Amino acid sequence: MNGSAQSPDDGYERPGGPARIPGPRGAADDLDPGHAPRPLPSPPSEPASSPPPSHAVLKSLLGAWALAACSPEETRAVEDHLTECAPCAEEALRLRDAVGLLHPEESLDLKPLLRSRVLEDCLGKRPARIPVPTWASPYDTETARLDALLQDFGDSEWHTPVRLKWFEEERSRSQRTTVAGVIGHLMTVDGLIATALGLDDPLGAAAPPGGPTVRTEYFWGASSYPTTRQVREPWREQGHTLVRTVSFAGRGVAELAVDYGGFALPLGDAFLERAFECWVHAWDIADAVDYPYEPPSGPHLHGMIDLAARLLPGALAQRRRAGLAAPAQGLVAAGAPGRTLHLEIEGAGGGGWDIALDSPGAKPSAERTVAEIALDGIEFCQLAAGHISPEDAAVGQHGDREAIRDVLFAAASLSRL
């Protein structure tokens, strides 16, 4: 039987239960008979962290970034992105160059190394994935391979005796040092490239003027204590800096001159020359510790051989001026066809090169070829490094014997400490 209740305020009965008392709602107000309890409201959620901007958004900000018009948060996001995205890094460089051209009070003749300063802050945060110029790739690879060889050397290996060899004054020369001394030698000669790029000289302000031999002897004699394994870190850091700098430089940087004391090389050729010496001395170190060491890859080896072949006419002319080679037999005007020796290099990295015999300015000519030489690629590199003498090189030869001898000795004369 349903009951009823009387309201204390109006005297009327209300169906469905007791009267509701006016006033603030409480928990009991939600419990109407015959109805399910009402769910409590959920607590407010924490605001979700915003996801990083997409590639498309960051790319659209490059123009504002180049004009320094981004907010601090946008600037950080763009610069973090540039260390990971090579296409955007290249676009950023182009935009920064364009911004530089908008200032009429500044010189429009931009230096090729300007690009290396554009992402200085980004590169200080972490290494960037950036494209390395083709001509710097052999150096980047050979220094990495040598560093991998050195990685597990203990103190005793760092002081292992190593004998460096080269060819000078018609005979083989050598210098005894240690593994650490070899790395110091590489670092000081690489310093010639560093100074050409406006970077710090590893020898400091007291560095003597001169080429590789003078610098190396200064480094070896600067301390009364033997060089230790501590030389590895500055050598490795310098190599990384060189590669990083030219990777962000303009196209014209490959033509910068690197002064070797008695001669100069364009920066692109200097990087190849340093890659060649790094490989040769890594080979010396591996031989001293009785460890196998592979030659460079075919394309890199080809570039090194090509550099040596291009230097042969100049080396031959220098020896002729010193009275160490036969006199020229047919001087011609620069660019005119002259007597030629054909050099055929076999194996990985091989190919064919025509060498002008009488003048570096003469044009090699197949019709005026007077001699041919065939050599294995690794053996040719050993000859150019001064590790074997011209008389001991296993050479296939045909034609003018005097021209063949002069070219073989010129190849050996490319070597030095």
Buried (B, 14 or more C-beta within 10 A) or exposed (E): EEEEEEEEEEEEEEEEEEBEEEEEEEEEEEEEEEEEEEEEEEEEEEEEEEEEBEEEEBBEBBBBBBEEEBEEEBBEBBBBBBBEBBEBBBBBBEBBBEEBEEEEEEEEEBBBBBBBEBBEEBBEEEEBEBEBBEBBBBBBBBBBBBBEBBEEBEEEBBBBEBEBBBBBEEEBBEBEBBBBBBBBBBBBBBBBBBBBBEBEBBBEEEBEEBBBBBBBBBBBEEEEEEBBBEBBEEBBEBBBBBBBBBBBBBEEBBEBEBBBBEEBBBBBBBBBBBBBBBBBBBBBBBEBBEEEBEBBBEEBBBBBBBBBBBBBBBBBBBBBEEEBBBEBEBEBEEEEBBBBBBBEBBBBBBEEBBBBBBBBBBBBBEEBBBBBBBBBBBBBBBBBBBBBBBEEBEBEBEBBEBBBBBBBBBBBBBBBB
